[in-house]
């Protein structure tokens, strides 16, 4: 049995070609090519680093001054 039905593409071919042209002409690192990639590749990791650094500093302070102990 052969089927003659073809699947409908997710995006029109013209939009796909436009996206390909856009990404091929952008001269940035691969992980920063999209418009929202700066948030996921830069801002979120920097936020995690800041939060971890603050928690580590708080832990070192608590250990050196002997505060925050459980009895």
Secondary structure by P-SEA (a helix, b strand, c coil): ccccbbbbccccaaaaaaaaaaaaacccccccccccccccccaaaaaaaaaaaaaaaaaaaaaaacccccc
